[in-house]
Amino acid sequence: MASGALFAWSSWRAAFVFAVPSVYAGPEYPVVQALGNHLGALAGLAILILLLLSVAGASPSRSAAAAERRSGSSADVPNHA
């Protein structure tokens, strides 16, 4: 949720920095504001990508371990035949 909020907020702010003239003078130059908003949008995308990669990377190992427990076979158990 944080990545989506960061991306959405920064994206619309970056679009409107130059599109709509402000009534008051901001503390930064418009270029600095636009750069900060673009970096915020990129940070939101990076958080989303890292989150998706971490979830995708964790799922197969969990499902493989669960399948191994269900089947009852384990490589650690010696076979005394």
C-alpha positions in Angstrom: 0.0 0.0 0.0 2.8 2.4 0.8 4.4 2.0 -2.6 1.1 2.7 -4.4 0.5 5.8 -2.3 4.0 7.1 -2.8 3.9 6.4 -6.5 0.4 8.0 -7.0 1.2 11.1 -4.8 4.5 11.8 -6.5 3.2 11.2 -10.0 0.4 13.6 -9.9 2.5 16.2 -8.1 5.3 15.9 -10.7 2.7 16.4 -13.5 1.3 19.5 -11.9 4.5 21.2 -10.9 4.8 22.9 -14.3 1.2 22.5 -15.6 -0.5 24.7 -13.0 1.1 27.9 -11.9 1.1 28.3 -8.2 -0.3 31.4 -6.5 2.5 31.4 -3.9 6.2 30.9 -4.3 7.3 27.6 -3.0 10.4 27.1 -0.9 12.2 25.2 -3.7 12.7 25.9 -7.3 10.1 24.2 -9.6 12.9 22.0 -11.1 13.8 20.8 -7.6 10.2 20.0 -6.8 9.7 18.1 -10.1 13.0 16.1 -9.5 11.9 15.2 -5.9 8.5 14.1 -7.1 9.9 12.0 -9.9 12.3 10.4 -7.5 9.4 9.7 -5.2 7.5 8.0 -8.0 10.6 5.9 -8.9 11.0 5.0 -5.2 7.4 3.8 -5.1 7.9 1.6 -8.1 11.1 0.2 -6.6 9.3 -0.7 -3.4 6.6 -2.4 -5.4 9.1 -4.4 -7.5 11.1 -5.4 -4.4 7.9 -6.4 -2.6 6.7 -8.5 -5.6 10.0 -10.2 -6.0 10.3 -11.0 -2.3 6.8 -12.5 -2.3 7.4 -14.4 -5.5 10.7 -15.7 -4.2 9.2 -16.9 -0.9 6.3 -18.8 -2.3 7.9 -21.7 -4.2 10.2 -22.6 -1.2 7.2 -22.6 1.1 5.1 -24.7 -1.2 7.9 -27.2 -1.8 8.5 -27.6 1.9 4.8 -28.1 2.5 4.5 -30.7 -0.3 7.5 -32.5 1.2 5.9 -32.6 4.6 2.6 -33.9 3.1 4.3 -36.6 1.1 6.2 -37.9 4.1 9.4 -38.3 2.3 12.6 -36.6 3.4 16.2 -36.8 2.2 17.5 -36.6 5.7 15.9 -39.9 6.9 18.3 -42.8 6.2 16.9 -45.9 4.5 17.6 -49.1 6.6 16.8 -51.8 4.1 
